[in-house]
């Protein structure tokens, strides 16, 4: 696994939500990429209503960027 600081316009500290359906906001706490092209970019997100979750970066939308 390779750790990357930024992927797909999402970076650590960004406030995000899921692209589809209802989603409480969450903060990206870790990003990484797996060398397998099928299972590529993931983010660990601390969701306000759920706690930590592992999400595909392509399924996330940035609400507010971190500085």
PAFIKOL-556122 format. One record per residue: residue number from 0; z, y, x of N, C-alpha, C, O in turn. Coordinates in steps of 0.001 Angstrom, whole numbers, plus 524288, in hexadecimal, padded with zeros to 5 digits. Atoms other than C-alpha are relative to their C-alpha. Example, Ala and Ser with C-alpha at 12.3 -4.5 7.8 and 13.67 -1.06 7.14 Angstrom:
2
+------+-------+--------+-------+-------+---------+--------+-------+--------+-------+-------+--------+-------+
! resi !   nup ! nnorth ! neast !  caup ! canorth ! caeast !   cup ! cnorth ! ceast !   oup ! onorth ! oeast !
+------+-------+--------+-------+-------+---------+--------+-------+--------+-------+-------+--------+-------+
!    0 ! 80000 !  7FB5A ! 8037A ! 81E78 !   7EE6C !  8300C ! 80000 !  804B0 ! 80384 ! 80299 !  8049D ! 80790 !
!    1 ! 7FFC4 !  7FB5A ! 7FCCC ! 81BE4 !   7FBDC !  83566 ! 802DA !  80442 ! 7FCFE ! 80383 !  80896 ! 7FEFB !
+------+-------+--------+-------+-------+---------+--------+-------+--------+-------+-------+--------+-------+
This chain:
67
+------+-------+--------+-------+-------+---------+--------+-------+--------+-------+-------+--------+-------+
! resi !   nup ! nnorth ! neast !  caup ! canorth ! caeast !   cup ! cnorth ! ceast !   oup ! onorth ! oeast !
+------+-------+--------+-------+-------+---------+--------+-------+--------+-------+-------+--------+-------+
!    0 ! 80000 !  7FB62 ! 80334 ! 80000 !   80000 !  80000 ! 80000 !  804DA ! 8035E ! 80298 !  8050E ! 80769 !
!    1 ! 8001F !  7FB05 ! 7FD44 ! 7FCFA !   80DB4 !  8046D ! 802AF !  80415 ! 7FCA5 ! 801B8 !  80465 ! 7F7F2 !
!    2 ! 7FD81 !  7FBBC ! 802CE ! 80586 !   8192D !  800A8 ! 7FC8D !  804D2 ! 80095 ! 7FAEC !  8062C ! 804E6 !
!    3 ! 80329 !  7FB42 ! 7FFDF ! 7FDD6 !   82546 !  7FD0D ! 802FC !  80464 ! 7FD5B ! 805A7 !  80388 ! 7F974 !
!    4 ! 7FD32 !  7FB86 ! 80226 ! 8032E !   832C5 !  7FA5A ! 7FD61 !  80224 ! 7FB22 ! 7FFFD !  8048A ! 7F7E2 !
!    5 ! 802C6 !  7FDCF ! 80472 ! 7F8BA !   8364F !  7F073 ! 7FB6D !  7FC86 ! 7FE77 ! 7F87A !  7FABF ! 801D2 !
!    6 ! 8043E !  8034C ! 801EA ! 7EF51 !   82E90 !  7E7EA ! 7FE45 !  80209 ! 7FAB9 ! 8018F !  8035D ! 7F77A !
!    7 ! 80224 !  7FE9C ! 80518 ! 7E672 !   83246 !  7DC9D ! 8023F !  8050D ! 7FDD9 ! 802DE !  80582 ! 7F91A !
!    8 ! 7FDE9 !  7FB12 ! 801DD ! 7EC03 !   84007 !  7DBDC ! 805B6 !  7FFBB ! 7FE77 ! 807E4 !  803A9 ! 7FCC0 !
!    9 ! 7FA79 !  80088 ! 8013E ! 7F9B7 !   83AC9 !  7D9A2 ! 80300 !  7FFAA ! 8051F ! 80159 !  7FD02 ! 808C6 !
!   10 ! 7FCD1 !  8002D ! 7FB4F ! 80458 !   83D01 !  7E3B0 ! 805B9 !  7FF47 ! 7FE8B ! 8073B !  80002 ! 7FA09 !
!   11 ! 7FA70 !  800CD ! 800DA ! 812BC !   83A12 !  7E529 ! 80269 !  80518 ! 7FE1D ! 80176 !  80940 ! 80057 !
!   12 ! 7FD6A !  7FB75 ! 8023F ! 81AD9 !   84358 !  7DCE9 ! 7FD43 !  80239 ! 7FB42 ! 7FF76 !  80586 ! 7F88A !
!   13 ! 802D6 !  7FE1C ! 80499 ! 81072 !   845B3 !  7D280 ! 80290 !  7FE0D ! 7FAFF ! 8049B !  7F9B4 ! 7FAC6 !
!   14 ! 7FE57 !  80179 ! 80537 ! 81482 !   84598 !  7C445 ! 7FB41 !  7FDB4 ! 7FD42 ! 7F730 !  8003F ! 7FCEB !
!   15 ! 8047A !  802C4 ! 8023F ! 80BC5 !   83BBD !  7BD53 ! 8014C !  7FDD7 ! 7FA97 ! 805CF !  7FDBB ! 7F8EF !
!   16 ! 7FF84 !  802F0 ! 804D9 ! 8096C !   834EF !  7B05F ! 7FB9B !  7FC06 ! 80000 ! 7F7EE !  7FC71 ! 80311 !
!   17 ! 80421 !  803D9 ! 8008E ! 80144 !   82941 !  7AC62 ! 7FB5D !  8028F ! 7FD38 ! 7FC1D !  805D6 ! 7F9C8 !
!   18 ! 804AC !  7FDB4 ! 8025F ! 7F339 !   82CA5 !  7A8B2 ! 7FF59 !  7FE75 ! 7FA4C ! 7FD50 !  80186 ! 7F734 !
!   19 ! 800CA !  801F1 ! 8055B ! 7F373 !   82486 !  79C34 ! 8052F !  7FF65 ! 7FD30 ! 80915 !  7FDBF ! 7FF79 !
!   20 ! 7FB65 !  800BB ! 80340 ! 7FD38 !   8248D !  79126 ! 80452 !  803DB ! 80149 ! 803B0 !  8074B ! 80497 !
!   21 ! 7FB80 !  7FCA3 ! 7FEF9 ! 80A77 !   82B23 !  790C8 ! 80244 !  7FEA9 ! 8054D ! 80276 !  7FA1A ! 806D1 !
!   22 ! 7FD79 !  800DF ! 7FAFE ! 810F4 !   82CE5 !  79DE2 ! 803E8 !  80456 ! 80103 ! 8028A !  808F2 ! 80100 !
!   23 ! 7FC2A !  7FC40 ! 7FE17 ! 81D87 !   8337C !  7A1AD ! 7FE72 !  8016E ! 80590 ! 7FBCA !  7FE5A ! 80822 !
!   24 ! 8016A !  7FE8B ! 7FAA8 ! 81C1A !   83AE3 !  7AE84 ! 802F4 !  7FCC6 ! 8040C ! 80728 !  7FAAE ! 80304 !
!   25 ! 7FD8E !  802B5 ! 7FBA3 ! 81F2D !   834A1 !  7BB87 ! 7FE92 !  8029B ! 8051C ! 7FACA !  80591 ! 8055F !
!   26 ! 800F8 !  7FDC0 ! 7FAD1 ! 81FC4 !   83868 !  7C9DA ! 7FE4B !  7FBAC ! 803B6 ! 800C6 !  7F78F ! 803F8 !
!   27 ! 801F9 !  803C2 ! 7FC27 ! 817D8 !   8313E !  7D448 ! 803C0 !  7FFF5 ! 804A3 ! 804C2 !  80402 ! 80705 !
!   28 ! 7FC4E !  80065 ! 7FBAD ! 8215C !   82C25 !  7DE7F ! 7FDD2 !  7FCF5 ! 804AA ! 80011 !  7FD1D ! 808E9 !
!   29 ! 8026E !  802D4 ! 7FBA9 ! 81862 !   82383 !  7E6BB ! 7FA54 !  7FEDF ! 7FEA1 ! 7F911 !  7FDE1 ! 7FA18 !
!   30 ! 80589 !  8015B ! 80096 ! 809C8 !   8212E !  7E8A6 ! 7FE88 !  7FC1A ! 80433 ! 80063 !  7FC77 ! 8089F !
!   31 ! 80227 !  8037E ! 7FC09 ! 802D9 !   81614 !  7EF79 ! 7FB03 !  7FD81 ! 7FE1E ! 7F9B1 !  7FD9B ! 7F97F !
!   32 ! 804FB !  80280 ! 80108 ! 7F623 !   80ED4 !  7F051 ! 80024 !  7FA7B ! 8023C ! 80226 !  7F991 ! 80682 !
!   33 ! 8006F !  80568 ! 7FE43 ! 7F3B1 !   8004D !  7F156 ! 7FA5A !  7FF34 ! 801B5 ! 7F6CB !  80160 ! 7FF50 !
!   34 ! 80545 !  800C5 ! 7FDEB ! 7E7EA !   7FBB4 !  7F92B ! 7FC60 !  7FD11 ! 7FC48 ! 7F79D !  7FD47 ! 7FCEC !
!   35 ! 80319 !  802D1 ! 803E2 ! 7E350 !   7F349 !  7EDC5 ! 7FD3B !  803FB ! 7FC75 ! 7FFE1 !  8070F ! 7F9E2 !
!   36 ! 802D4 !  7FC13 ! 80310 ! 7D87D !   7FB3C !  7E6F2 ! 800E2 !  7FFAA ! 7FA1A ! 7FFF8 !  8037B ! 7F752 !
!   37 ! 7FF0E !  8008C ! 8059F ! 7DC0C !   7F5EC !  7D983 ! 8053D !  80279 ! 7FE81 ! 805A1 !  804FA ! 7FA6B !
!   38 ! 7FAC1 !  7FDF0 ! 800FF ! 7EA7A !   7F9CE !  7DA38 ! 8012F !  8041F ! 80420 ! 803C5 !  80300 ! 80805 !
!   39 ! 80006 !  7FC23 ! 7FBE0 ! 7E9C3 !   80683 !  7E19F ! 8048F !  803CE ! 80026 ! 8086B !  802C5 ! 802D4 !
!   40 ! 7FC51 !  7FBB0 ! 7FF68 ! 7F1B3 !   812D4 !  7DFB0 ! 8044B !  7FFDA ! 7FBDD ! 80342 !  7FFB5 ! 7F72B !
!   41 ! 7FB7A !  8004B ! 80374 ! 7FF5D !   8126E !  7D9FE ! 803BA !  8047F ! 80108 ! 803DD !  806B3 ! 8054E !
!   42 ! 7FBF6 !  7FC06 ! 7FF88 ! 80A28 !   81C3A !  7D77E ! 80503 !  7FDE1 ! 7FDA6 ! 804F9 !  7FB71 ! 7F982 !
!   43 ! 7FAEB !  80114 ! 80254 ! 8188C !   819FC !  7D580 ! 801AE !  80510 ! 7FD69 ! 801EB !  80926 ! 7FFED !
!   44 ! 7FEBC !  7FB5F ! 80312 ! 81CAD !   82362 !  7CABD ! 80578 !  7FF5E ! 7FDC3 ! 806E5 !  7FB2F ! 7FBDF !
!   45 ! 7FAE8 !  7FFD8 ! 80290 ! 82A4D !   82720 !  7C62B ! 7FF22 !  80292 ! 7FAB7 ! 7FEB4 !  80757 ! 7FA50 !
!   46 ! 800F1 !  7FE22 ! 8054A ! 8283F !   8284C !  7B782 ! 80506 !  80220 ! 7FDAD ! 80937 !  7FFEE ! 7FE89 !
!   47 ! 7FB5E !  7FD8E ! 80245 ! 83184 !   83129 !  7AFF1 ! 80281 !  7FCA3 ! 7FBC4 ! 8072E !  7FD26 ! 7FAC5 !
!   48 ! 7FDDC !  80332 ! 8043C ! 8332C !   82733 !  7A4FA ! 80092 !  7FA38 ! 8015C ! 802C5 !  7F73E ! 7FE4A !
!   49 ! 80052 !  80596 ! 7FED0 ! 8317D !   81A36 !  7AC09 ! 80283 !  7FE8D ! 80534 ! 80489 !  7FA3B ! 805CC !
!   50 ! 7FE51 !  80130 ! 7FAB0 ! 83591 !   81B1D !  7BA47 ! 7FB32 !  7FF05 ! 8035E ! 7F6F9 !  800F8 ! 80225 !
!   51 ! 80456 !  800DB ! 7FC5F ! 82CFF !   8164D !  7C578 ! 7FBFA !  7FC4B ! 7FDB8 ! 7FD3E !  7F877 ! 7FB19 !
!   52 ! 8044C !  8035D ! 8019D ! 81FBF !   81086 !  7C2AF ! 7FBA9 !  80027 ! 80405 ! 7FAF5 !  80413 ! 806B6 !
!   53 ! 80474 !  8005D ! 7FC77 ! 81412 !   80C18 !  7CAA6 ! 7FB0E !  800AF ! 7FCB9 ! 7FA17 !  7FDAF ! 7F917 !
!   54 ! 80493 !  7FEA8 ! 80329 ! 80773 !   8120E !  7C582 ! 7FB20 !  80055 ! 80359 ! 7FB68 !  801A7 ! 807F7 !
!   55 ! 804FC !  7FF1C ! 7FD5A ! 7F921 !   81216 !  7C92F ! 7FEEC !  805DE ! 7FFEB ! 7FF78 !  80863 ! 7FBDC !
!   56 ! 80107 !  7FA67 ! 7FF97 ! 7F581 !   81FB2 !  7CDF2 ! 7FBD1 !  801B1 ! 7FC1D ! 7FC23 !  805FD ! 7F9FA !
!   57 ! 80437 !  7FE94 ! 80392 ! 7E934 !   81F8A !  7C588 ! 801F4 !  800CB ! 7FA69 ! 7FF4C !  8034F ! 7F74A !
!   58 ! 7FDD6 !  7FF87 ! 8053E ! 7F1E2 !   81EB7 !  7B965 ! 8037D !  804CA ! 7FF57 ! 80584 !  805BB ! 7FB15 !
!   59 ! 7FC7F !  7FB7D ! 80027 ! 7F999 !   82B0F !  7BCC7 ! 7FD03 !  8051D ! 7FFC4 ! 7F8A9 !  80592 ! 801C2 !
!   60 ! 80224 !  7FAB3 ! 80052 ! 7F6E7 !   8394D !  7B9C0 ! 80438 !  803C6 ! 801E5 ! 808B9 !  80363 ! 80042 !
!   61 ! 7FC4E !  7FC33 ! 7FDF6 ! 7FD61 !   84485 !  7C11E ! 80108 !  80434 ! 7FBE8 ! 7FD64 !  80696 ! 7F9DC !
!   62 ! 7FE68 !  7FBCE ! 8038E ! 804FD !   84DCE !  7B84A ! 80108 !  804F5 ! 80325 ! 7FF67 !  8093B ! 801A6 !
!   63 ! 7FE9B !  7FB8F ! 7FCB3 ! 80A27 !   8568C !  7C320 ! 80053 !  7FE16 ! 8059E ! 8030A !  7FA47 ! 806BB !
!   64 ! 80016 !  80193 ! 7FA7D ! 807A9 !   855AA !  7D1C8 ! 804E0 !  801D5 ! 802D8 ! 806F4 !  80605 ! 801BA !
!   65 ! 7FBAA !  7FE5C ! 7FCA1 ! 812AD !   855F6 !  7DBB0 ! 7FDE7 !  803C2 ! 80414 ! 7F935 !  803ED ! 8051D !
!   66 ! 801AE !  7FC25 ! 7FC06 ! 81256 !   86082 !  7E5FA ! 8001B !  7FDCF ! 80561 ! 7FED0 !  8008A ! 8091F !
+------+-------+--------+-------+-------+---------+--------+-------+--------+-------+-------+--------+-------+
